[in-house]
């Protein structure tokens, strides 16, 4: 591989300068005459001076942070933009500057004093006017590109292990004071609760709740949610709304796993979970949030119940590998027009054989199964979203809204409008009377 390919790739990916210095030249030259680097920059005419030179001066001086080839370092200027520095045996790499689209904590921040701007320019540069010109990037992309450079010279063997992302972040971007401070508070809270007899809700109740979903038993779920216990749910936030949303996220995480264990396909259920969490995040009061995730639990339980009712007792627990792969393909392509020939080609089977196998195993034709799954997703979209009928039809790969309407009515006996009118509010109110307090 050309010596220029990697730095050029990183510069293009992050849209920021990548500098590469020869290590011997960099640390043998006086600071007053820093050697020129190989520079790769996709942005024409961009310059980060005097910041780039000032940061490099600190790297050479080893102040305030001593950088070695044991760990790349992220150096931030005033906490608003950053460079990564990777030390190798032959080269010293400097990637940046970059701003990030998400909040980032920096362990190593260079202040005005650190950068000694008074020695570089008569006047301090205007950081506010410079900042808009700094390229913005996804923070994780920046991390992965830095690790790519560092690990390129590693073998991955015990004598030369790859640097893991978590280890790199722990040294550069984790606020350990927060972890220590809140860890101490959590311990104090636990000891106080034990002293005055405050306990969490019993684990056995949670098991009964999950088992109800896994078994598709709505009556058992209703009883589990109505149980009273001396303990209480854990406090995840001091804000009541945030507390309820966090409780809902925990509940949905456990409920979706139980539904998948009950036989439902992970892709469908994860998508439903994502949609439910987004609904909770949009809510403005704890009661609405609780209503959303409790109703979602019932919905998942009913889906498992219906799945178990459809499935033959003889085939429970031993699904054919070809059928599993076929379903995986279907759930991953519900937003497209799906044909038997496409599925067969994807999983390496003859279309006629796949159709026969599927019908024999599932007691339904493959084409009807695909249609049923598309209709099920359409029902969810009609119930839990305000998407137009044409948008739903387009998303699910139907040739027109009327085509979706015709097929939908064949399966459900209802028009799209009638179903939405009957279920859009019902999704919110259906289980109101049976929700646990």
C-alpha positions in Angstrom: 0.0 0.0 0.0 1.3 3.4 -0.9 2.7 5.5 2.0 0.1 8.2 1.1 -3.0 6.1 0.9 -3.9 6.0 4.6 -3.4 9.7 5.5 -5.2 10.7 2.3 -8.1 8.4 3.2 -8.4 9.8 6.7 -8.3 13.4 5.5 -11.0 12.7 3.0 -13.1 10.7 5.5 -12.9 13.4 8.3 -12.5 16.4 6.0 -9.6 17.7 8.1 -5.8 18.0 7.8 -3.7 15.0 8.6 0.0 15.7 9.3 2.8 13.2 9.5 6.2 14.1 11.0 9.2 11.9 11.1 9.7 11.3 14.8 13.5 11.7 14.7 13.3 15.0 12.9 10.6 16.3 15.2 12.3 15.7 18.5 15.9 16.5 17.4 15.1 19.9 16.0 14.9 23.0 18.2 11.3 24.3 18.8 12.1 27.4 16.9 12.5 25.5 13.7 9.9 22.7 13.7 10.3 20.6 10.6 7.6 20.7 7.9 5.3 17.7 7.9 3.8 15.7 5.1 0.3 17.3 5.1 -2.8 15.8 3.6 -5.8 18.1 3.5 -9.0 17.8 1.5 -10.1 21.4 2.3 -8.5 23.8 -0.1 -6.9 26.9 1.5 -7.7 25.8 5.1 -5.3 26.8 7.8 -5.4 26.2 11.5 -2.5 28.5 12.4 -1.4 29.4 14.9 -3.3 26.6 16.8 -1.6 23.7 14.9 1.9 25.0 15.6 1.1 25.8 19.2 -0.3 22.3 19.9 2.7 20.8 18.2 5.0 22.8 20.4 3.4 21.4 23.5 3.8 17.9 22.1 7.5 18.4 21.6 7.9 20.1 25.0 6.0 17.3 26.7 3.9 19.8 28.6 1.4 19.6 30.0 0.9 16.1 28.7 3.6 13.6 27.9 2.7 11.6 24.8 4.2 8.2 24.2 3.6 5.4 21.7 1.7 3.5 24.4 -1.5 5.5 23.9 -2.8 8.1 21.4 -3.9 11.3 23.0 -6.7 13.7 22.1 -5.7 17.3 22.8 -8.5 19.8 22.9 -8.1 23.6 22.5 -10.3 25.3 25.2 -12.6 22.3 25.0 -14.2 23.4 21.7 -12.1 21.6 19.1 -9.5 18.8 19.2 -6.6 17.0 17.6 -5.5 13.4 18.0 -1.8 12.7 18.2 -0.5 9.2 17.5 3.1 8.4 18.3 4.8 5.6 16.3 8.4 4.4 16.1 8.9 6.2 12.8 6.2 8.8 12.6 4.2 11.2 14.7 0.7 11.7 13.3 -1.5 14.7 14.1 -5.2 14.5 12.9 -7.3 17.7 13.2 -8.6 20.1 14.1 -12.2 18.9 14.4 -15.4 19.9 16.1 -17.9 17.2 17.0 -21.7 17.0 16.5 -22.2 15.6 20.0 -21.0 16.8 23.5 -17.6 15.4 24.3 -15.6 15.4 27.5 -11.9 15.9 27.0 -9.4 14.8 29.6 -6.6 16.8 28.0 -7.5 20.5 27.4 -4.9 23.1 26.4 -5.7 26.6 27.7 -4.4 29.9 26.4 -1.6 29.7 28.9 -0.6 26.2 27.7 -0.5 27.3 24.1 1.6 30.5 24.9 -0.1 32.5 22.3 1.7 35.6 23.5 5.0 34.1 22.2 3.5 33.2 18.8 1.6 36.3 17.8 1.4 39.8 19.1 -2.3 39.4 19.7 -4.3 36.4 20.8 -6.2 34.8 17.9 -9.9 35.3 17.9 -11.2 31.8 18.8 -14.8 32.7 18.1 -14.1 33.8 14.6 -11.9 30.8 13.9 -14.2 28.2 15.3 -16.8 28.2 12.4 -14.1 27.3 9.9 -13.1 24.2 11.9 -14.5 21.0 10.2 -17.2 19.1 12.0 -17.3 15.3 12.2 -18.9 12.4 13.9 -16.9 11.7 17.1 -16.9 8.0 16.7 -15.5 8.2 13.2 -12.7 10.4 14.6 -12.0 7.7 17.3 -12.0 4.8 14.8 -9.7 6.6 12.4 -7.3 7.4 15.2 -7.3 3.7 16.3 -6.8 2.7 12.6 -3.5 4.6 12.5 -2.4 3.4 15.9 -3.3 -0.3 15.4 -1.9 -0.5 11.9 1.6 -1.3 13.2 0.3 -3.8 15.8 0.0 -7.5 15.3 -2.8 -8.2 17.7 -0.7 -10.8 19.5 -0.1 -10.6 23.2 3.3 -9.0 22.6 1.8 -6.3 20.4 -2.0 -6.1 21.3 -4.5 -3.9 19.5 -5.7 -0.9 21.4 -9.4 -1.3 22.2 -11.8 1.6 21.7 -13.0 1.5 25.4 -9.5 1.7 26.7 -8.7 4.6 24.4 -11.8 6.5 25.4 -11.2 5.8 29.1 -7.9 7.6 28.9 -9.1 10.5 26.8 -12.8 11.2 27.0 -14.2 9.9 30.3 -15.0 12.2 33.2 -13.8 10.0 36.0 -14.7 12.6 38.6 -18.4 12.2 37.7 -18.0 8.4 38.0 -16.3 8.7 41.4 -18.7 11.3 42.7 -21.9 9.6 41.7 -20.5 6.2 42.7 -20.0 7.5 46.2 -23.5 9.0 46.2 -25.0 5.7 45.0 -23.2 3.8 47.7 -24.5 6.3 50.4 -28.0 6.0 49.0 -27.8 2.2 49.1 -26.6 2.2 52.7 -29.3 4.7 53.8 -32.0 2.6 52.1 -30.8 -0.6 53.8 -30.7 1.2 57.2 -34.3 2.4 57.0 -35.6 -0.7 55.2 -36.3 0.6 51.7 -35.9 -2.2 49.2 -36.3 -2.5 45.4 -39.2 -4.4 43.8 -38.7 -8.1 44.0 -37.0 -9.8 41.2 -39.6 -12.6 41.2 -42.2 -10.1 40.1 -40.1 -9.1 37.1 -39.6 -12.7 36.2 -43.4 -13.2 36.2 -43.8 -10.2 34.0 -41.3 -11.4 31.5 -42.6 -14.9 31.5 -46.1 -13.6 30.7 -44.8 -11.9 27.6 -42.7 -14.8 26.6 -45.7 -17.1 26.9 -48.2 -14.7 25.2 -50.3 -14.8 28.3 -52.1 -11.4 28.7 -54.0 -12.5 31.8 -50.8 -13.4 33.6 -49.3 -10.1 32.6 -52.3 -8.2 33.9 -51.9 -10.0 37.3 -48.2 -9.4 37.4 -48.6 -5.7 36.8 -51.3 -5.5 39.5 -49.1 -7.1 42.1 -48.2 -5.0 45.2 -44.9 -5.3 46.9 -43.1 -3.5 49.8 -40.2 -2.4 47.7 -40.0 0.3 45.1 -38.6 0.9 41.6 -35.0 2.2 41.5 -34.5 5.9 41.1 -32.8 6.6 37.9 -33.3 10.4 37.7 -34.2 13.2 40.0 -36.5 14.5 37.2 -39.9 12.7 37.4 -40.5 12.7 33.6 -36.9 11.5 32.9 -37.3 8.9 35.6 -40.5 7.5 34.0 -38.9 7.5 30.5 -35.8 5.7 31.8 -38.1 3.1 33.5 -39.9 2.7 30.2 -36.7 2.1 28.4 -35.7 -0.6 30.9 -39.1 -2.1 30.7 -39.1 -2.2 26.9 -35.6 -3.7 26.8 -36.7 -6.6 29.0 -40.1 -7.0 27.2 -38.6 -7.1 23.7 -36.1 -9.8 24.8 -39.0 -11.8 26.3 -41.0 -11.4 23.1 -38.1 -12.6 20.9 -37.7 -15.6 23.3 -41.4 -16.2 22.8 -40.8 -16.7 19.0 -41.1 -13.3 17.4 -38.5 -12.2 14.9 -35.9 -9.8 16.4 -36.0 -7.3 13.5 -39.7 -6.6 13.9 -39.6 -6.4 17.6 -36.5 -4.2 17.8 -38.2 -1.8 15.4 -41.3 -1.7 17.5 -39.1 -1.1 20.6 -37.3 1.8 18.9 -40.7 3.3 17.9 -42.1 3.0 21.4 -39.0 4.6 23.0 -39.3 7.5 20.5 -42.9 8.0 21.6 -41.9 8.1 25.2 -39.2 10.6 24.5 -41.8 12.9 22.8 -44.2 12.7 25.8 -44.4 15.6 28.3 -45.7 13.9 31.4 -45.0 10.7 33.4 -48.5 9.3 33.1 -48.4 9.4 29.3 -45.0 7.7 29.3 -46.2 4.9 31.6 -49.3 4.4 29.5 -47.1 4.0 26.4 -44.8 1.4 27.7 -47.5 -0.6 29.5 -49.6 -0.7 26.4 -46.5 -1.8 24.5 -46.0 -4.7 26.9 -49.6 -5.9 26.2 -49.1 -5.5 22.5 -46.0 -7.6 22.5 -47.7 -10.2 24.6 -50.6 -10.4 22.1 -48.2 -10.7 19.2 -46.5 -13.7 21.0 -50.0 -15.2 21.7 -51.0 -14.9 18.1 -47.7 -16.3 16.9 -48.0 -19.3 19.1 -51.6 -19.8 18.0 -50.6 -19.8 14.3 -47.7 -22.2 14.8 -48.2 -25.9 14.7 -47.5 -27.7 18.0 -45.4 -30.2 16.1 -43.0 -27.6 14.9 -42.5 -25.7 18.1 -38.9 -25.3 19.1 -37.3 -26.8 16.0 -37.5 -24.4 13.1 -35.8 -25.5 10.0 -32.5 -23.6 9.3 -33.6 -22.7 5.7 -36.9 -21.4 7.0 -35.1 -19.3 9.6 -32.8 -17.8 7.0 -35.8 -17.2 4.7 -37.6 -15.3 7.5 -34.5 -13.3 8.3 -34.4 -12.2 4.6 -38.1 -11.3 4.7 -37.9 -9.2 7.9 -34.8 -7.4 6.6 -36.5 -6.5 3.3 -40.1 -5.7 4.3 -39.7 -2.2 2.8 -39.0 -3.7 -0.6 -40.9 -5.7 -3.2 -40.0 -9.3 -2.2 -40.2 -12.3 -4.6 -39.7 -16.0 -3.9 -37.0 -16.0 -6.5 -35.1 -13.2 -4.6 -35.3 -15.1 -1.3 -34.2 -18.4 -2.9 -31.2 -16.7 -4.6 -30.2 -15.0 -1.3 -30.2 -18.3 0.7 -29.0 -20.6 -2.1 -32.1 -22.7 -2.7 -34.2 -23.5 -5.7 -37.4 -21.3 -5.7 -39.8 -24.3 -6.1 -38.1 -26.3 -3.4 -38.2 -23.3 -1.0 -41.9 -22.7 -1.7 -42.7 -26.4 -1.0 -40.5 -26.5 2.1 -42.0 -23.3 3.5 -45.6 -24.5 2.9 -45.0 -27.9 4.4 -43.2 -26.4 7.5 -45.3 -23.4 8.2 -48.7 -24.5 6.8 -49.0 -21.3 4.8 -47.6 -20.3 1.4 -44.4 -18.2 1.3 -46.2 -15.5 -0.7 -49.0 -15.3 1.9 -46.5 -15.2 4.7 -44.7 -12.2 3.1 -48.0 -10.4 2.6 -49.1 -11.1 6.2 -45.9 -9.7 7.6 -46.2 -6.6 5.4 -49.8 -6.1 6.6 -48.7 -6.6 10.2 -46.1 -3.8 9.8 -48.8 -1.7 8.1 -51.1 -2.2 11.1 -48.3 -1.0 13.4 -47.7 2.0 11.2 -51.4 2.9 11.1 -51.7 2.5 14.8 -48.5 4.1 16.1 -47.7 6.7 13.4 -49.3 9.5 11.4 -47.8 8.4 8.1 -50.0 8.9 5.1 -51.4 5.8 3.4 -49.3 6.5 0.3 -46.2 6.8 2.4 -46.9 3.4 4.1 -47.6 1.8 0.8 -44.4 3.1 -0.7 -42.3 2.1 2.3 -43.7 -1.5 2.2 -43.0 -1.9 -1.5 -46.6 -1.9 -2.8 -47.1 -0.4 -6.2 -49.8 2.0 -5.1 -52.0 3.0 -2.2 -54.9 1.2 -3.7 -52.9 -2.0 -4.0 -52.0 -1.8 -0.3 -55.7 -1.1 0.5 -56.9 -4.1 -1.4 -54.5 -6.5 0.2 -55.0 -5.0 3.6 -58.7 -5.6 3.4 -58.3 -9.2 2.2 -56.2 -9.9 5.3 -58.0 -7.8 8.0 -61.4 -7.3 6.6 -61.0 -3.5 7.1 -60.0 -0.6 5.0 -56.9 1.4 5.9 -59.0 4.3 7.2 -61.3 2.1 9.1 -58.4 0.3 10.8 -56.7 3.6 11.7 -59.9 5.1 13.0 -60.5 2.1 15.2 -57.0 1.6 16.5 -55.1 4.9 16.6 -56.7 5.9 19.8 -57.3 2.4 21.0 -53.5 1.9 21.1 -53.4 4.5 23.8 -56.6 3.7 25.7 -57.1 -0.1 25.2 -55.4 -1.2 28.4 -56.1 1.8 30.5 -58.3 -0.1 32.9 -55.8 -2.8 33.4 -52.6 -0.8 33.8 -50.7 -1.2 37.0 -50.5 1.8 39.2 
